[in-house]
Amino acid sequence: MQGEDPFDQGAGSILRQPKAVWATAGASVVAFMGIGLVDPILPSIAKGLEATPSQVSLLFTSYFLITAVAMLVTGFVSSRIGGRKTLLTGLALVVVFAALSGTSSSVAELVGFRAGWGLGNALFVSTALAVIVGAAAGGSSSAILLYESALGLGMACGPLLGALLGDASWRYPFFGTAALMAIGFICITAFLREQPKPARKTSLLDPVKALGHGGLASVATSAFFYNYAFFTILAFTPFVLNMTPYKSGAVFFAWGLLLAVFSVLVAPRLQKRLGSLKVLGASLVLLAADLLILGYGNHTTAIVCTVVSGAFIGMNNTVYTELALGVSDAPRPVASAGYNFVRWFAAAAAPYLAPKIEEWSNIHIPFVVAAVAAVVGAAVVWVRRTALTHEAKELEPKHGTEDGVTAFAN
């Protein structure tokens, strides 16, 4: 990708793709929107269902806990029934459980439906990248950049959609997502043909076995602590800001835009100039500082720090995933599944623990804990730098940003 313009109108352009690629990329945008969709309406859900912040935060916990466990299943399923059927199965589950979420009469029901949604989303997003690359024209670079763009657009637009629909009722964003994913289901059914199945079927234990590699285990461990910090911001900050859905949606829309820009454009350039490990270590430390300022600043400061955190999160997501996919000799889908199996458990833990920590102490301490987690993530990278340096150096000129897009996907 270095030195090329993927938006050029030539044969390898990101814009000149088959309908199947656009259908899958469009559905990917909606899938990633589902991650931040509930952010602006968390206070509204708590009010509407007469629930506490810690109860409502279980919407994230159930979603990502199922996503983590599903990492062991997605490769097993797709290597047996094929990418197209796996995508459609995931989309169908999201349509059903997103719609059911909108009908919930209690937090317990909503948490359960979000778990089913998480399973569907895991099946879809873990397969979408491989499908896009397989069906794309112009090589993998343009296809992967298209997927990265879908990821960033979805993360940015999810809170915005949640705000626009959630201002009338907290139920509407769920129905809206179900409708959009149903359209994605129809488009993929119409435009995407089945792709060849892998020569070797993936077992349920392959991702766990891959973690026996010290380098991959180190990246996964560091990412676990980073993800705790990341999802403290995503799931707990809306309660701290305590804004209307419109205002909260605008804050997280700006956050998502920074995440997309720094993931797609800034991180690769900094990696080329400074190296992956230096970029990752510095970004984690800066994220920790941002969290401390967010936790102890006034309301305006908290808004600014929330938005700025998107820059550090975007860089971290790209670098972590590139390291995870390049640090071991395991096949990339297997390495990615093992890595994400570990780190998504932190995404499940943080939304539940942050409100609990506030109840046990005060509103500042959850951010202190998250900042410490980010520093621990940086420390793991520093301590294990010898094991990671060779792979990081080999990865950058060879792959560039081509694998960074699976930061949320797998």
Buried (B, 14 or more C-beta within 10 A) or exposed (E): BEEEEBEBEEEBBBEBBBEBBBBBBBBBBBBBBBBBBBBBBBBBBBEBBEBEBBBBBBBBBBBBBBBBBBBBBBBBBBBEBBBBBBBBBBBBBBBBBBBBBBEBEEBEBBBBBBBBBBBBBBBBBBBBBBBBBBBBBBBBBBBBBBBBBBBBBBBBBBBBBBBBBBBEBBBBBBBBBBBBBBBBBEBBEEBBEEBEEBEEEBBEEBBBEBBEBEBBBBBBBBBBBBBBBBBBBBBBBBBBBEBBBBBBBBBBBBBBBBBBBBBBEBBBEBBBEEBBBBBBBBBBBBBBBBBBBBBBBEEEEBBBBBBBBBBBBBBBBBBBBBBBBBBBEBBBBBBBBBBBBBBBBBBBBBBBBBBBBBEEEEBBBBBBBBBBBBBBBBBBBBEBBEBBEEBBEEBBEEBBBBBBBBBBBB
